[in-house]
Amino acid sequence: TELDLILRSRGIQSVIMTGVATNICVESTARDAFMRNYYVVLVDDCSATYRQEHHEGTLSNIELGFGVVTTSAAVLRIWESRR
């Protein structure tokens, strides 16, 4: 897709990851974003998959090398502080 081109043309450097199938769709997109030099943030409580251990495995993978894992409350606090 042209998503990378669109994000770069708007000066976007960070992506906040949420979604279903944490261990497949979300992780794949997060890794791709990392490889394209985006700052990756995965929102734990806004992502899910069918088995908790798969979800937790992805959180561990992201924290070990591809980005930051946080909560929606932390994201909202940061956004509110920037107003």
C-alpha positions in Angstrom: 0.0 0.0 0.0 1.0 3.6 -0.1 0.6 4.0 3.7 4.3 4.6 4.2 4.4 7.3 1.6 1.3 9.0 3.1 2.7 8.9 6.7 6.1 10.2 5.6 4.5 13.0 3.5 2.7 14.2 6.6 5.9 14.0 8.8 4.6 11.2 10.9 7.4 9.4 12.7 5.5 7.3 15.3 2.7 4.7 15.0 0.4 3.6 17.8 -0.6 -0.1 17.3 -4.0 -1.5 18.3 -6.1 -4.2 16.9 -7.2 -7.8 16.8 -5.0 -10.8 16.4 -2.1 -9.2 18.4 0.2 -12.1 17.6 -0.4 -12.0 13.8 -1.8 -8.7 12.3 -0.7 -6.3 15.0 2.8 -7.8 15.4 3.4 -8.0 11.7 2.4 -4.4 11.2 4.5 -3.3 14.2 7.6 -5.1 12.9 7.1 -3.7 9.4 6.8 -0.2 10.9 9.9 -0.7 13.0 11.9 -1.9 9.9 10.8 1.4 8.1 12.2 3.4 11.1 9.0 4.4 12.8 8.8 4.7 16.5 6.4 1.9 17.5 4.0 1.9 20.4 1.7 -1.1 21.1 -1.3 -0.4 23.3 -1.7 -3.5 25.4 -5.4 -3.0 26.5 -6.5 -2.0 22.9 -5.2 -5.2 21.3 -6.3 -8.8 21.7 -6.1 -12.3 20.3 -7.7 -15.6 21.0 -5.2 -16.9 23.5 -3.7 -14.8 26.3 -0.3 -16.5 26.0 -0.1 -15.5 22.3 -0.9 -11.9 23.3 1.7 -11.8 26.0 4.3 -13.4 23.6 3.8 -10.5 21.2 4.1 -7.9 24.0 7.4 -9.5 25.0 8.6 -9.5 21.3 7.8 -5.8 20.9 9.4 -4.8 24.2 12.5 -6.8 23.4 13.3 -5.2 20.1 10.6 -3.4 18.1 9.0 -0.8 20.3 7.3 0.2 23.5 4.3 -1.5 25.1 1.9 0.8 27.1 -1.7 1.2 28.1 -4.5 3.4 26.7 -4.5 5.4 30.0 -0.8 6.2 29.5 -1.4 7.3 25.9 -4.3 9.5 26.9 -2.2 11.1 29.7 0.5 12.0 27.2 -2.0 13.4 24.6 -3.8 15.4 27.3 -0.5 16.9 28.5 0.3 18.1 25.0 -2.9 20.2 24.7 
